[in-house]
Structures are given as C-alpha cells and as structure tokens.
Amino acid sequence: MHEAAIIEDVIRQVLHEGEKNRLVKISMVFLTVGRLHHLVLETMTELFDLMKKEFPILNQATLKVDMDPLRFVCRSCGQETEADAPSFSCPACRSVNIQILSGYELILARIEGEQNE
C-alpha cells in the first residue's frame, strides 16, 4: 500500500508550507495524481483523515484529489491520445512506439487555510 507513504509525504509537505506561510488552520489540500500511479482514491482519503489527527492544524482539513488521465503521443503516426486506463499502443496505428506526455504526476496543487492575524 504505497498510498500510506504518499499521504505521509503529502502531510509533511503541507505542514512545511503551512509553517512557511504562517497558517494556523488548513482547511483544504488539493492533490493532482496521474493515473499511472494506480492509487486508490478512497484509500488516500481514509489515510489522510486518519493521519491528520496527529496535527491540530489539519484537524478540519479535507483532501481533494484530481486524477489526471494518461496522455501519450505515437512516435510512428503522431496521434495524441488520452486514456483513463493504461493503454500503451496507439489506437490509430497500433504502434507501441509511444511517448508518455502525462500520467505520472503527483502534485501538491494547492492548500487553503487561515493565516495568523
């Protein structure tokens, strides 16, 4: 279950950014995850809800995960393709000579919270 290690790292990064920006409360954490990570969103949310309890600044935080599709371009015919499921051949010419454009992302996109006044 690599979701646990990822959520642990996300929380560490969120806490660092929160401290850097003098946040006293974090309400939303937005992640962008590529499909090629094969992560289970429900597991990520459950783990975040469990792990955040250790940190008062995160007690009310919600995790929002956006999944980015796999995108690739065929090096043989130039067809660009977007797929929700892993597919490693061009639908136009069936070539497997592709270049992956996206699908590996794991980005802490945004944090919402309150600053100390």
Biopython code that builds the backbone (N, CA, C, O; Angstrom):
import numpy as np
from Bio.PDB.StructureBuilder import StructureBuilder

atoms = [
    (1, "MET", "N", (0.854, -1.182, 0.000)),
    (1, "MET", "CA", (0.000, 0.000, 0.000)),
    (1, "MET", "C", (0.898, 1.243, 0.000)),
    (1, "MET", "O", (1.264, 1.751, 1.060)),
    (2, "HIS", "N", (1.248, 1.724, -1.189)),
    (2, "HIS", "CA", (2.092, 2.910, -1.256)),
    (2, "HIS", "C", (1.310, 4.196, -1.028)),
    (2, "HIS", "O", (1.904, 5.271, -0.940)),
    (3, "GLU", "N", (-0.015, 4.104, -0.931)),
    (3, "GLU", "CA", (-0.818, 5.278, -0.597)),
    (3, "GLU", "C", (-0.408, 5.862, 0.751)),
    (3, "GLU", "O", (-0.379, 7.082, 0.913)),
    (4, "ALA", "N", (-0.090, 5.000, 1.722)),
    (4, "ALA", "CA", (0.280, 5.476, 3.066)),
    (4, "ALA", "C", (1.556, 6.315, 3.016)),
    (4, "ALA", "O", (1.619, 7.383, 3.625)),
    (5, "ALA", "N", (2.559, 5.846, 2.305)),
    (5, "ALA", "CA", (3.809, 6.598, 2.194)),
    (5, "ALA", "C", (3.584, 7.925, 1.472)),
    (5, "ALA", "O", (4.173, 8.941, 1.841)),
    (6, "ILE", "N", (2.748, 7.917, 0.462)),
    (6, "ILE", "CA", (2.463, 9.152, -0.286)),
    (6, "ILE", "C", (1.723, 10.147, 0.599)),
    (6, "ILE", "O", (2.081, 11.325, 0.630)),
    (7, "ILE", "N", (0.701, 9.699, 1.315)),
    (7, "ILE", "CA", (-0.055, 10.604, 2.193)),
    (7, "ILE", "C", (0.840, 11.131, 3.306)),
    (7, "ILE", "O", (0.732, 12.299, 3.679)),
    (8, "GLU", "N", (1.700, 10.311, 3.831)),
    (8, "GLU", "CA", (2.639, 10.771, 4.850)),
    (8, "GLU", "C", (3.530, 11.891, 4.309)),
    (8, "GLU", "O", (3.750, 12.896, 4.985)),
    (9, "ASP", "N", (4.036, 11.716, 3.099)),
    (9, "ASP", "CA", (4.858, 12.759, 2.469)),
    (9, "ASP", "C", (4.046, 14.017, 2.169)),
    (9, "ASP", "O", (4.537, 15.132, 2.346)),
    (10, "VAL", "N", (2.813, 13.839, 1.717)),
    (10, "VAL", "CA", (1.940, 14.989, 1.443)),
    (10, "VAL", "C", (1.710, 15.785, 2.723)),
    (10, "VAL", "O", (1.813, 17.012, 2.716)),
    (11, "ILE", "N", (1.402, 15.104, 3.812)),
    (11, "ILE", "CA", (1.163, 15.792, 5.082)),
    (11, "ILE", "C", (2.419, 16.532, 5.515)),
    (11, "ILE", "O", (2.338, 17.672, 5.974)),
    (12, "ARG", "N", (3.575, 15.903, 5.375)),
    (12, "ARG", "CA", (4.838, 16.563, 5.726)),
    (12, "ARG", "C", (5.023, 17.849, 4.906)),
    (12, "ARG", "O", (5.410, 18.887, 5.442)),
    (13, "GLN", "N", (4.745, 17.763, 3.615)),
    (13, "GLN", "CA", (4.889, 18.931, 2.742)),
    (13, "GLN", "C", (3.848, 20.009, 3.075)),
    (13, "GLN", "O", (4.164, 21.199, 3.068)),
    (14, "VAL", "N", (2.618, 19.596, 3.364)),
    (14, "VAL", "CA", (1.563, 20.544, 3.733)),
    (14, "VAL", "C", (1.938, 21.278, 5.020)),
    (14, "VAL", "O", (1.778, 22.495, 5.112)),
    (15, "LEU", "N", (2.434, 20.542, 6.010)),
    (15, "LEU", "CA", (2.843, 21.171, 7.265)),
    (15, "LEU", "C", (3.984, 22.166, 7.040)),
    (15, "LEU", "O", (4.003, 23.239, 7.644)),
    (16, "HIS", "N", (4.919, 21.812, 6.184)),
    (16, "HIS", "CA", (6.039, 22.720, 5.865)),
    (16, "HIS", "C", (5.526, 23.994, 5.203)),
    (16, "HIS", "O", (5.917, 25.098, 5.583)),
    (17, "GLU", "N", (4.651, 23.839, 4.215)),
    (17, "GLU", "CA", (4.101, 25.009, 3.520)),
    (17, "GLU", "C", (3.238, 25.844, 4.459)),
    (17, "GLU", "O", (3.253, 27.074, 4.396)),
    (18, "GLY", "N", (2.488, 25.175, 5.327)),
    (18, "GLY", "CA", (1.667, 25.891, 6.300)),
    (18, "GLY", "C", (2.507, 26.734, 7.236)),
    (18, "GLY", "O", (2.171, 27.883, 7.521)),
    (19, "GLU", "N", (3.602, 26.161, 7.715)),
    (19, "GLU", "CA", (4.506, 26.906, 8.596)),
    (19, "GLU", "C", (5.158, 28.066, 7.851)),
    (19, "GLU", "O", (5.247, 29.177, 8.373)),
    (20, "LYS", "N", (5.608, 27.802, 6.639)),
    (20, "LYS", "CA", (6.259, 28.825, 5.828)),
    (20, "LYS", "C", (5.333, 30.017, 5.561)),
    (20, "LYS", "O", (5.782, 31.161, 5.491)),
    (21, "ASN", "N", (4.042, 29.734, 5.415)),
    (21, "ASN", "CA", (3.060, 30.775, 5.109)),
    (21, "ASN", "C", (2.273, 31.222, 6.340)),
    (21, "ASN", "O", (1.257, 31.905, 6.212)),
    (22, "ARG", "N", (2.731, 30.845, 7.515)),
    (22, "ARG", "CA", (2.143, 31.238, 8.799)),
    (22, "ARG", "C", (0.648, 30.910, 8.889)),
    (22, "ARG", "O", (-0.155, 31.727, 9.342)),
    (23, "LEU", "N", (0.296, 29.701, 8.450)),
    (23, "LEU", "CA", (-1.090, 29.270, 8.557)),
    (23, "LEU", "C", (-1.345, 28.707, 9.950)),
    (23, "LEU", "O", (-0.508, 27.996, 10.506)),
    (24, "VAL", "N", (-2.506, 29.030, 10.505)),
    (24, "VAL", "CA", (-2.892, 28.500, 11.811)),
    (24, "VAL", "C", (-3.930, 27.378, 11.664)),
    (24, "VAL", "O", (-4.164, 26.604, 12.592)),
    (25, "LYS", "N", (-4.535, 27.310, 10.498)),
    (25, "LYS", "CA", (-5.527, 26.276, 10.212)),
    (25, "LYS", "C", (-5.463, 25.972, 8.719)),
    (25, "LYS", "O", (-5.395, 26.883, 7.894)),
    (26, "ILE", "N", (-5.484, 24.701, 8.383)),
    (26, "ILE", "CA", (-5.528, 24.281, 6.981)),
    (26, "ILE", "C", (-6.868, 23.601, 6.761)),
    (26, "ILE", "O", (-7.223, 22.659, 7.469)),
    (27, "SER", "N", (-7.614, 24.091, 5.764)),
    (27, "SER", "CA", (-8.955, 23.569, 5.540)),
    (27, "SER", "C", (-9.059, 22.641, 4.328)),
    (27, "SER", "O", (-9.878, 21.722, 4.327)),
    (28, "MET", "N", (-8.242, 22.868, 3.301)),
    (28, "MET", "CA", (-8.306, 22.051, 2.086)),
    (28, "MET", "C", (-6.900, 21.778, 1.571)),
    (28, "MET", "O", (-6.025, 22.644, 1.599)),
    (29, "VAL", "N", (-6.712, 20.560, 1.105)),
    (29, "VAL", "CA", (-5.461, 20.153, 0.467)),
    (29, "VAL", "C", (-5.836, 19.564, -0.885)),
    (29, "VAL", "O", (-6.614, 18.614, -0.961)),
    (30, "PHE", "N", (-5.282, 20.130, -1.947)),
    (30, "PHE", "CA", (-5.596, 19.692, -3.310)),
    (30, "PHE", "C", (-4.392, 18.981, -3.917)),
    (30, "PHE", "O", (-3.298, 19.540, -3.990)),
    (31, "LEU", "N", (-4.607, 17.749, -4.347)),
    (31, "LEU", "CA", (-3.571, 16.949, -4.998)),
    (31, "LEU", "C", (-3.968, 16.664, -6.433)),
    (31, "LEU", "O", (-5.149, 16.498, -6.737)),
    (32, "THR", "N", (-2.984, 16.610, -7.310)),
    (32, "THR", "CA", (-3.183, 16.137, -8.669)),
    (32, "THR", "C", (-2.343, 14.879, -8.822)),
    (32, "THR", "O", (-1.134, 14.893, -8.588)),
    (33, "VAL", "N", (-2.997, 13.788, -9.217)),
    (33, "VAL", "CA", (-2.336, 12.498, -9.306)),
    (33, "VAL", "C", (-2.553, 11.916, -10.692)),
    (33, "VAL", "O", (-3.679, 11.883, -11.190)),
    (34, "GLY", "N", (-1.481, 11.460, -11.311)),
    (34, "GLY", "CA", (-1.569, 10.809, -12.616)),
    (34, "GLY", "C", (-2.054, 9.377, -12.493)),
    (34, "GLY", "O", (-1.761, 8.691, -11.514)),
    (35, "ARG", "N", (-2.794, 8.935, -13.489)),
    (35, "ARG", "CA", (-3.377, 7.585, -13.491)),
    (35, "ARG", "C", (-2.335, 6.474, -13.391)),
    (35, "ARG", "O", (-2.634, 5.391, -12.888)),
    (36, "LEU", "N", (-1.125, 6.730, -13.861)),
    (36, "LEU", "CA", (-0.113, 5.683, -13.864)),
    (36, "LEU", "C", (0.408, 5.345, -12.473)),
    (36, "LEU", "O", (1.158, 4.383, -12.312)),
    (37, "HIS", "N", (0.021, 6.121, -11.472)),
    (37, "HIS", "CA", (0.389, 5.788, -10.098)),
    (37, "HIS", "C", (-0.462, 4.647, -9.544)),
    (37, "HIS", "O", (-0.076, 4.015, -8.561)),
    (38, "HIS", "N", (-1.607, 4.375, -10.156)),
    (38, "HIS", "CA", (-2.517, 3.303, -9.734)),
    (38, "HIS", "C", (-2.894, 3.427, -8.258)),
    (38, "HIS", "O", (-2.897, 2.439, -7.524)),
    (39, "LEU", "N", (-3.211, 4.641, -7.835)),
    (39, "LEU", "CA", (-3.596, 4.885, -6.451)),
    (39, "LEU", "C", (-5.099, 4.740, -6.285)),
    (39, "LEU", "O", (-5.865, 5.037, -7.201)),
    (40, "VAL", "N", (-5.515, 4.282, -5.115)),
    (40, "VAL", "CA", (-6.929, 4.143, -4.800)),
    (40, "VAL", "C", (-7.349, 5.396, -4.033)),
    (40, "VAL", "O", (-6.902, 5.620, -2.908)),
    (41, "LEU", "N", (-8.205, 6.204, -4.641)),
    (41, "LEU", "CA", (-8.589, 7.494, -4.059)),
    (41, "LEU", "C", (-9.240, 7.346, -2.692)),
    (41, "LEU", "O", (-8.952, 8.124, -1.783)),
    (42, "GLU", "N", (-10.105, 6.365, -2.537)),
    (42, "GLU", "CA", (-10.777, 6.170, -1.250)),
    (42, "GLU", "C", (-9.764, 5.857, -0.150)),
    (42, "GLU", "O", (-9.893, 6.338, 0.976)),
    (43, "THR", "N", (-8.772, 5.059, -0.478)),
    (43, "THR", "CA", (-7.726, 4.722, 0.485)),
    (43, "THR", "C", (-6.929, 5.960, 0.860)),
    (43, "THR", "O", (-6.599, 6.162, 2.029)),
    (44, "MET", "N", (-6.619, 6.787, -0.130)),
    (44, "MET", "CA", (-5.870, 8.013, 0.141)),
    (44, "MET", "C", (-6.649, 8.928, 1.074)),
    (44, "MET", "O", (-6.084, 9.486, 2.015)),
    (45, "THR", "N", (-7.935, 9.082, 0.818)),
    (45, "THR", "CA", (-8.781, 9.943, 1.649)),
    (45, "THR", "C", (-8.882, 9.397, 3.073)),
    (45, "THR", "O", (-8.770, 10.149, 4.041)),
    (46, "GLU", "N", (-9.092, 8.102, 3.194)),
    (46, "GLU", "CA", (-9.190, 7.489, 4.522)),
    (46, "GLU", "C", (-7.885, 7.637, 5.300)),
    (46, "GLU", "O", (-7.904, 7.948, 6.491)),
    (47, "LEU", "N", (-6.754, 7.415, 4.634)),
    (47, "LEU", "CA", (-5.459, 7.558, 5.292)),
    (47, "LEU", "C", (-5.196, 9.001, 5.704)),
    (47, "LEU", "O", (-4.673, 9.253, 6.789)),
    (48, "PHE", "N", (-5.556, 9.945, 4.846)),
    (48, "PHE", "CA", (-5.387, 11.355, 5.178)),
    (48, "PHE", "C", (-6.210, 11.687, 6.420)),
    (48, "PHE", "O", (-5.713, 12.332, 7.343)),
    (49, "ASP", "N", (-7.464, 11.248, 6.444)),
    (49, "ASP", "CA", (-8.337, 11.522, 7.593)),
    (49, "ASP", "C", (-7.793, 10.908, 8.877)),
    (49, "ASP", "O", (-7.947, 11.481, 9.955)),
    (50, "LEU", "N", (-7.159, 9.749, 8.763)),
    (50, "LEU", "CA", (-6.580, 9.095, 9.931)),
    (50, "LEU", "C", (-5.294, 9.805, 10.389)),
    (50, "LEU", "O", (-5.129, 10.087, 11.576)),
    (51, "MET", "N", (-4.401, 10.088, 9.457)),
    (51, "MET", "CA", (-3.098, 10.666, 9.792)),
    (51, "MET", "C", (-3.168, 12.128, 10.221)),
    (51, "MET", "O", (-2.343, 12.579, 11.016)),
    (52, "LYS", "N", (-4.140, 12.870, 9.706)),
    (52, "LYS", "CA", (-4.220, 14.300, 10.018)),
    (52, "LYS", "C", (-4.531, 14.559, 11.490)),
    (52, "LYS", "O", (-4.263, 15.648, 11.998)),
    (53, "LYS", "N", (-5.094, 13.570, 12.173)),
    (53, "LYS", "CA", (-5.489, 13.741, 13.571)),
    (53, "LYS", "C", (-4.300, 14.022, 14.483)),
    (53, "LYS", "O", (-4.470, 14.542, 15.586)),
    (54, "GLU", "N", (-3.102, 13.683, 14.029)),
    (54, "GLU", "CA", (-1.895, 13.928, 14.820)),
    (54, "GLU", "C", (-1.496, 15.406, 14.835)),
    (54, "GLU", "O", (-0.667, 15.816, 15.647)),
    (55, "PHE", "N", (-2.080, 16.199, 13.948)),
    (55, "PHE", "CA", (-1.657, 17.585, 13.768)),
    (55, "PHE", "C", (-2.853, 18.520, 13.911)),
    (55, "PHE", "O", (-3.720, 18.542, 13.037)),
    (56, "PRO", "N", (-2.916, 19.293, 14.994)),
    (56, "PRO", "CA", (-4.062, 20.188, 15.235)),
    (56, "PRO", "C", (-4.361, 21.125, 14.059)),
    (56, "PRO", "O", (-5.524, 21.430, 13.795)),
    (57, "ILE", "N", (-3.338, 21.577, 13.364)),
    (57, "ILE", "CA", (-3.543, 22.497, 12.240)),
    (57, "ILE", "C", (-4.341, 21.837, 11.103)),
    (57, "ILE", "O", (-4.953, 22.523, 10.285)),
    (58, "LEU", "N", (-4.325, 20.500, 11.066)),
    (58, "LEU", "CA", (-5.003, 19.756, 9.997)),
    (58, "LEU", "C", (-6.334, 19.132, 10.426)),
    (58, "LEU", "O", (-6.989, 18.473, 9.618)),
    (59, "ASN", "N", (-6.742, 19.328, 11.676)),
    (59, "ASN", "CA", (-7.930, 18.641, 12.197)),
    (59, "ASN", "C", (-9.161, 18.761, 11.312)),
    (59, "ASN", "O", (-9.910, 17.795, 11.171)),
    (60, "GLN", "N", (-9.383, 19.915, 10.719)),
    (60, "GLN", "CA", (-10.579, 20.135, 9.902)),
    (60, "GLN", "C", (-10.304, 20.059, 8.398)),
    (60, "GLN", "O", (-11.178, 20.371, 7.590)),
    (61, "ALA", "N", (-9.104, 19.648, 8.028)),
    (61, "ALA", "CA", (-8.710, 19.650, 6.612)),
    (61, "ALA", "C", (-9.398, 18.530, 5.836)),
    (61, "ALA", "O", (-9.674, 17.451, 6.362)),
    (62, "THR", "N", (-9.660, 18.824, 4.583)),
    (62, "THR", "CA", (-10.231, 17.863, 3.645)),
    (62, "THR", "C", (-9.245, 17.683, 2.497)),
    (62, "THR", "O", (-8.653, 18.651, 2.020)),
    (63, "LEU", "N", (-9.073, 16.447, 2.061)),
    (63, "LEU", "CA", (-8.208, 16.148, 0.923)),
    (63, "LEU", "C", (-9.063, 16.042, -0.329)),
    (63, "LEU", "O", (-10.059, 15.319, -0.352)),
    (64, "LYS", "N", (-8.669, 16.764, -1.370)),
    (64, "LYS", "CA", (-9.354, 16.710, -2.670)),
    (64, "LYS", "C", (-8.321, 16.241, -3.687)),
    (64, "LYS", "O", (-7.285, 16.879, -3.871)),
    (65, "VAL", "N", (-8.612, 15.117, -4.348)),
    (65, "VAL", "CA", (-7.676, 14.536, -5.309)),
    (65, "VAL", "C", (-8.283, 14.582, -6.706)),
    (65, "VAL", "O", (-9.392, 14.098, -6.932)),
    (66, "ASP", "N", (-7.546, 15.165, -7.628)),
    (66, "ASP", "CA", (-7.934, 15.157, -9.040)),
    (66, "ASP", "C", (-7.025, 14.182, -9.769)),
    (66, "ASP", "O", (-5.801, 14.250, -9.651)),
    (67, "MET", "N", (-7.631, 13.278, -10.519)),
    (67, "MET", "CA", (-6.861, 12.296, -11.278)),
    (67, "MET", "C", (-6.626, 12.817, -12.693)),
    (67, "MET", "O", (-7.567, 13.190, -13.393)),
    (68, "ASP", "N", (-5.372, 12.838, -13.098)),
    (68, "ASP", "CA", (-5.021, 13.211, -14.467)),
    (68, "ASP", "C", (-4.961, 11.948, -15.326)),
    (68, "ASP", "O", (-4.405, 10.935, -14.902)),
    (69, "PRO", "N", (-5.525, 12.002, -16.517)),
    (69, "PRO", "CA", (-5.501, 10.827, -17.381)),
    (69, "PRO", "C", (-4.100, 10.586, -17.954)),
    (69, "PRO", "O", (-3.231, 11.457, -17.921)),
    (70, "LEU", "N", (-3.922, 9.398, -18.468)),
    (70, "LEU", "CA", (-2.718, 9.083, -19.226)),
    (70, "LEU", "C", (-2.839, 9.771, -20.586)),
    (70, "LEU", "O", (-3.854, 9.646, -21.270)),
    (71, "ARG", "N", (-1.794, 10.493, -20.961)),
    (71, "ARG", "CA", (-1.743, 11.102, -22.305)),
    (71, "ARG", "C", (-0.431, 10.691, -22.946)),
    (71, "ARG", "O", (0.625, 10.730, -22.315)),
    (72, "PHE", "N", (-0.513, 10.295, -24.213)),
    (72, "PHE", "CA", (0.702, 9.938, -24.934)),
    (72, "PHE", "C", (0.574, 10.307, -26.399)),
    (72, "PHE", "O", (-0.524, 10.509, -26.917)),
    (73, "VAL", "N", (1.729, 10.390, -27.057)),
    (73, "VAL", "CA", (1.767, 10.659, -28.483)),
    (73, "VAL", "C", (2.479, 9.484, -29.150)),
    (73, "VAL", "O", (3.476, 8.970, -28.643)),
    (74, "CYS", "N", (1.953, 9.079, -30.279)),
    (74, "CYS", "CA", (2.545, 7.993, -31.054)),
    (74, "CYS", "C", (3.718, 8.544, -31.854)),
    (74, "CYS", "O", (3.577, 9.520, -32.590)),
    (75, "ARG", "N", (4.854, 7.920, -31.705)),
    (75, "ARG", "CA", (6.042, 8.357, -32.445)),
    (75, "ARG", "C", (5.994, 7.904, -33.903)),
    (75, "ARG", "O", (6.747, 8.407, -34.737)),
    (76, "SER", "N", (5.112, 6.959, -34.207)),
    (76, "SER", "CA", (5.008, 6.462, -35.579)),
    (76, "SER", "C", (4.099, 7.330, -36.437)),
    (76, "SER", "O", (4.459, 7.703, -37.554)),
    (77, "CYS", "N", (2.903, 7.654, -35.904)),
    (77, "CYS", "CA", (1.939, 8.396, -36.733)),
    (77, "CYS", "C", (1.614, 9.793, -36.202)),
    (77, "CYS", "O", (0.959, 10.577, -36.890)),
    (78, "GLY", "N", (2.067, 10.113, -34.980)),
    (78, "GLY", "CA", (1.831, 11.447, -34.426)),
    (78, "GLY", "C", (0.504, 11.618, -33.694)),
    (78, "GLY", "O", (0.224, 12.700, -33.178)),
    (79, "GLN", "N", (-0.315, 10.574, -33.639)),
    (79, "GLN", "CA", (-1.611, 10.639, -32.953)),
    (79, "GLN", "C", (-1.400, 10.889, -31.457)),
    (79, "GLN", "O", (-0.636, 10.177, -30.806)),
    (80, "GLU", "N", (-2.084, 11.909, -30.915)),
    (80, "GLU", "CA", (-2.058, 12.139, -29.471)),
    (80, "GLU", "C", (-3.312, 11.512, -28.881)),
    (80, "GLU", "O", (-4.408, 11.672, -29.417)),
    (81, "THR", "N", (-3.142, 10.789, -27.761)),
    (81, "THR", "CA", (-4.233, 10.021, -27.173)),
    (81, "THR", "C", (-4.329, 10.287, -25.684)),
    (81, "THR", "O", (-3.316, 10.450, -25.004)),
    (82, "GLU", "N", (-5.557, 10.329, -25.181)),
    (82, "GLU", "CA", (-5.830, 10.429, -23.755)),
    (82, "GLU", "C", (-6.619, 9.192, -23.360)),
    (82, "GLU", "O", (-7.600, 8.830, -24.010)),
    (83, "ALA", "N", (-6.173, 8.541, -22.272)),
    (83, "ALA", "CA", (-6.832, 7.304, -21.852)),
    (83, "ALA", "C", (-7.008, 7.302, -20.346)),
    (83, "ALA", "O", (-6.116, 7.727, -19.611)),
    (84, "ASP", "N", (-8.166, 6.821, -19.880)),
    (84, "ASP", "CA", (-8.405, 6.689, -18.444)),
    (84, "ASP", "C", (-7.721, 5.455, -17.881)),
    (84, "ASP", "O", (-7.295, 5.451, -16.726)),
    (85, "ALA", "N", (-7.614, 4.420, -18.682)),
    (85, "ALA", "CA", (-6.954, 3.189, -18.255)),
    (85, "ALA", "C", (-5.617, 3.071, -18.979)),
    (85, "ALA", "O", (-5.474, 3.558, -20.101)),
    (86, "PRO", "N", (-4.649, 2.434, -18.352)),
    (86, "PRO", "CA", (-3.358, 2.270, -19.029)),
    (86, "PRO", "C", (-3.523, 1.569, -20.370)),
    (86, "PRO", "O", (-4.079, 0.474, -20.457)),
    (87, "SER", "N", (-3.035, 2.214, -21.389)),
    (87, "SER", "CA", (-3.058, 1.686, -22.740)),
    (87, "SER", "C", (-1.762, 2.138, -23.391)),
    (87, "SER", "O", (-1.488, 3.336, -23.475)),
    (88, "PHE", "N", (-0.982, 1.200, -23.841)),
    (88, "PHE", "CA", (0.337, 1.569, -24.329)),
    (88, "PHE", "C", (0.525, 1.274, -25.808)),
    (88, "PHE", "O", (1.627, 0.971, -26.266)),
    (89, "SER", "N", (-0.576, 1.371, -26.544)),
    (89, "SER", "CA", (-0.474, 1.275, -28.003)),
    (89, "SER", "C", (-1.373, 2.330, -28.620)),
    (89, "SER", "O", (-2.408, 2.693, -28.062)),
    (90, "CYS", "N", (-0.967, 2.802, -29.756)),
    (90, "CYS", "CA", (-1.698, 3.848, -30.462)),
    (90, "CYS", "C", (-3.012, 3.292, -30.994)),
    (90, "CYS", "O", (-3.011, 2.264, -31.672)),
    (91, "PRO", "N", (-4.137, 3.950, -30.700)),
    (91, "PRO", "CA", (-5.420, 3.459, -31.222)),
    (91, "PRO", "C", (-5.553, 3.665, -32.730)),
    (91, "PRO", "O", (-6.377, 3.012, -33.371)),
    (92, "ALA", "N", (-4.743, 4.574, -33.308)),
    (92, "ALA", "CA", (-4.845, 4.843, -34.745)),
    (92, "ALA", "C", (-4.066, 3.821, -35.572)),
    (92, "ALA", "O", (-4.578, 3.303, -36.564)),
    (93, "CYS", "N", (-2.813, 3.528, -35.159)),
    (93, "CYS", "CA", (-1.977, 2.647, -35.985)),
    (93, "CYS", "C", (-1.498, 1.393, -35.254)),
    (93, "CYS", "O", (-0.832, 0.544, -35.845)),
    (94, "ARG", "N", (-1.841, 1.276, -33.959)),
    (94, "ARG", "CA", (-1.499, 0.123, -33.113)),
    (94, "ARG", "C", (-0.013, 0.023, -32.775)),
    (94, "ARG", "O", (0.430, -0.995, -32.243)),
    (95, "SER", "N", (0.749, 1.050, -33.073)),
    (95, "SER", "CA", (2.171, 1.053, -32.725)),
    (95, "SER", "C", (2.330, 1.159, -31.209)),
    (95, "SER", "O", (1.524, 1.801, -30.536)),
    (96, "VAL", "N", (3.368, 0.526, -30.685)),
    (96, "VAL", "CA", (3.686, 0.656, -29.268)),
    (96, "VAL", "C", (4.842, 1.642, -29.063)),
    (96, "VAL", "O", (5.343, 1.800, -27.950)),
    (97, "ASN", "N", (5.251, 2.291, -30.131)),
    (97, "ASN", "CA", (6.317, 3.285, -30.084)),
    (97, "ASN", "C", (5.699, 4.628, -29.684)),
    (97, "ASN", "O", (5.419, 5.475, -30.532)),
    (98, "ILE", "N", (5.493, 4.802, -28.375)),
    (98, "ILE", "CA", (4.805, 5.994, -27.874)),
    (98, "ILE", "C", (5.702, 6.767, -26.911)),
    (98, "ILE", "O", (6.672, 6.243, -26.365)),
    (99, "GLN", "N", (5.340, 8.025, -26.729)),
    (99, "GLN", "CA", (5.987, 8.873, -25.725)),
    (99, "GLN", "C", (4.899, 9.326, -24.753)),
    (99, "GLN", "O", (3.912, 9.939, -25.161)),
    (100, "ILE", "N", (5.082, 9.025, -23.471)),
    (100, "ILE", "CA", (4.092, 9.415, -22.467)),
    (100, "ILE", "C", (4.246, 10.903, -22.177)),
    (100, "ILE", "O", (5.344, 11.377, -21.888)),
    (101, "LEU", "N", (3.135, 11.636, -22.258)),
    (101, "LEU", "CA", (3.119, 13.076, -22.002)),
    (101, "LEU", "C", (2.682, 13.402, -20.586)),
    (101, "LEU", "O", (3.188, 14.348, -19.982)),
    (102, "SER", "N", (1.750, 12.629, -20.050)),
    (102, "SER", "CA", (1.297, 12.836, -18.677)),
    (102, "SER", "C", (0.687, 11.549, -18.150)),
    (102, "SER", "O", (0.297, 10.655, -18.901)),
    (103, "GLY", "N", (0.622, 11.494, -16.831)),
    (103, "GLY", "CA", (0.079, 10.325, -16.172)),
    (103, "GLY", "C", (0.905, 9.939, -14.958)),
    (103, "GLY", "O", (0.486, 9.116, -14.144)),
    (104, "TYR", "N", (2.093, 10.547, -14.843)),
    (104, "TYR", "CA", (2.986, 10.268, -13.715)),
    (104, "TYR", "C", (2.941, 11.357, -12.648)),
    (104, "TYR", "O", (3.697, 11.290, -11.679)),
    (105, "GLU", "N", (2.073, 12.362, -12.800)),
    (105, "GLU", "CA", (2.058, 13.499, -11.883)),
    (105, "GLU", "C", (1.699, 13.079, -10.459)),
    (105, "GLU", "O", (0.905, 12.166, -10.233)),
    (106, "LEU", "N", (2.304, 13.770, -9.532)),
    (106, "LEU", "CA", (1.931, 13.702, -8.123)),
    (106, "LEU", "C", (2.268, 15.078, -7.572)),
    (106, "LEU", "O", (3.389, 15.331, -7.131)),
    (107, "ILE", "N", (1.269, 15.968, -7.605)),
    (107, "ILE", "CA", (1.495, 17.390, -7.351)),
    (107, "ILE", "C", (0.632, 17.874, -6.202)),
    (107, "ILE", "O", (-0.582, 17.666, -6.192)),
    (108, "LEU", "N", (1.263, 18.519, -5.236)),
    (108, "LEU", "CA", (0.512, 19.250, -4.216)),
    (108, "LEU", "C", (0.121, 20.561, -4.884)),
    (108, "LEU", "O", (0.910, 21.504, -4.937)),
    (109, "ALA", "N", (-1.099, 20.607, -5.392)),
    (109, "ALA", "CA", (-1.530, 21.712, -6.251)),
    (109, "ALA", "C", (-1.853, 22.978, -5.465)),
    (109, "ALA", "O", (-1.526, 24.085, -5.894)),
    (110, "ARG", "N", (-2.504, 22.804, -4.298)),
    (110, "ARG", "CA", (-2.941, 23.996, -3.559)),
    (110, "ARG", "C", (-3.290, 23.621, -2.126)),
    (110, "ARG", "O", (-3.706, 22.500, -1.836)),
    (111, "ILE", "N", (-3.108, 24.588, -1.248)),
    (111, "ILE", "CA", (-3.504, 24.454, 0.144)),
    (111, "ILE", "C", (-4.350, 25.675, 0.490)),
    (111, "ILE", "O", (-3.982, 26.802, 0.161)),
    (112, "GLU", "N", (-5.471, 25.454, 1.146)),
    (112, "GLU", "CA", (-6.290, 26.565, 1.627)),
    (112, "GLU", "C", (-6.285, 26.547, 3.150)),
    (112, "GLU", "O", (-6.384, 25.490, 3.773)),
    (113, "GLY", "N", (-6.168, 27.721, 3.732)),
    (113, "GLY", "CA", (-6.164, 27.802, 5.186)),
    (113, "GLY", "C", (-6.268, 29.224, 5.664)),
    (113, "GLY", "O", (-6.498, 30.150, 4.885)),
    (114, "GLU", "N", (-6.092, 29.386, 6.974)),
    (114, "GLU", "CA", (-6.185, 30.701, 7.610)),
    (114, "GLU", "C", (-4.828, 31.086, 8.184)),
    (114, "GLU", "O", (-4.140, 30.279, 8.809)),
    (115, "GLN", "N", (-4.465, 32.358, 7.948)),
    (115, "GLN", "CA", (-3.216, 32.875, 8.496)),
    (115, "GLN", "C", (-3.443, 33.496, 9.856)),
    (115, "GLN", "O", (-4.545, 33.948, 10.169)),
    (116, "ASN", "N", (-2.397, 33.515, 10.660)),
    (116, "ASN", "CA", (-2.422, 34.186, 11.942)),
    (116, "ASN", "C", (-2.447, 35.688, 11.707)),
    (116, "ASN", "O", (-1.604, 36.213, 10.980)),
    (117, "GLU", "N", (-3.392, 36.378, 12.307)),
    (117, "GLU", "CA", (-3.504, 37.822, 12.074)),
    (117, "GLU", "C", (-2.780, 38.622, 13.105)),
    (117, "GLU", "O", (-2.781, 39.851, 13.046)),
]
sb = StructureBuilder()
sb.init_structure("model")
sb.init_model(0)
sb.init_chain("A")
sb.init_seg("    ")
for serial, (resi, resn, name, xyz) in enumerate(atoms, 1):
    if name == "N":
        sb.init_residue(resn, " ", resi, " ")
    sb.init_atom(name, np.array(xyz, "f"), 0.0, 1.0, " ", f" {name:<3s}", serial, name[0])
structure = sb.get_structure()
